[in-house]
Amino acid sequence: MIARQIVPGIDSLVALDWDRKLFDELVPLHDGTTYNSYIVRGSEKTALVETVYPPFTADYLKALRQAGLTRLDYVIANHAEQDHSGSIPAVLAAYPEARVVTNARCRDLLIDAMGIAADRFITVKEGDTLSLGNRTFQFYLTPWVHWPDTMVSYLVEDKMLFTCDFFGSHLASSDLLAADEARVYTAAKRYYAEIMMPFRMHIRKHLDKLSKLDIAFIAPGHGPAYPRPAFILDLYARWASDEAAPEVIVPYVSMYENTTHMVNHLVDRLMEGGLSVRPFDLVGADTGQVAAALVDASTVVFASPAVLAGPHPDVVAAAYLTNALKPKVKFAAVIGSYGWGGNVVSNRIAEMLSGLKNQVTFFDPVLTKGKPNEDDFKAIDRLVDEIVTANQPMLATAAAD
Ligand code: FEO
């Protein structure tokens, strides 16, 4: 780990976890991840913003020493999760004069998780400031990006915003800055889908609050930093909005190819209708890819055979994930095949999407007994007509853009 200068007096230390495959034993990682910490030196005081994930603590302390950090006044903790705060106890031991600066919710979580002594904290509220001499931090509470404790720290004179999870990307890269915006776009969208999407409404409020700040640089806790903040701010504004794209996601499993035939017919007809379509065979699928596809999509069609009085378990998991991630999806349907008792497939999936029922219109399911016949394909055609008609306003908007 090395310290790299962003501007004089502000260094970035990035713990590169190149090969991590799973985050929180839940989120699949496509490109590893990073844990970013920042050294901010003022004329009188020095602060760290975030620390790193515990397995990197020894390297981190060494890098701090190599960066010439002989005295530390503050550790600013924007979020209590261990990937950012896990090295705080070691930092406090190495720098006995340092105190942790954070909000009350984060302080309590840090005490619970790591037993840090209460007198090592300075507790801040919305709008409070912390002077380093010629540099000043100002703190803004941004709960639920990603836990209820999250906040952001604005360095007033440098117009630099430290955001921890907010605006991050799980992307291990030697690039300190998001120079390759196409690459960062993909990683940031996936990260948004997996981590941030359930908190869309909170994000909108936070974006509104941040729009009042003059931000020249965003320094997140994961992935490359943003020297052009509008890049990620505009993306978040779009992703968190209610504006969906005329896109149909089709998560499916097929056991005897009956469902596959139905999915293929559906996909062809939807494409003829001018819609963007993305089927996902869920067997062995990368769920992060499915989540990312849900960020903009207007429509989701689950396709499943009946298995043991319900949908295939992989489709159940996809429906559960969709419900939990709370995408902006507006239309949903179920198709599939069964040997006996077909309604269990559509009923169970509709139940699993109960969290979306106030925003989603469900079209009638198309369920075939065994191999789909001509009437079944006509039923899919009728479903496609409904989906295309429902998406007309979005198609018109896309054509006008
Ligand atoms: Fe990167 Fe919520 O921790």
Boltz pocket constraint, residues with backbone or C-beta under 6 A from the ligand:
constraints:
  - pocket:
      binder: B
      contacts: [[A, 79], [A, 81], [A, 82], [A, 83], [A, 84], [A, 146], [A, 147], [A, 164], [A, 165], [A, 221], [A, 222]]
      max_distance: 6.0
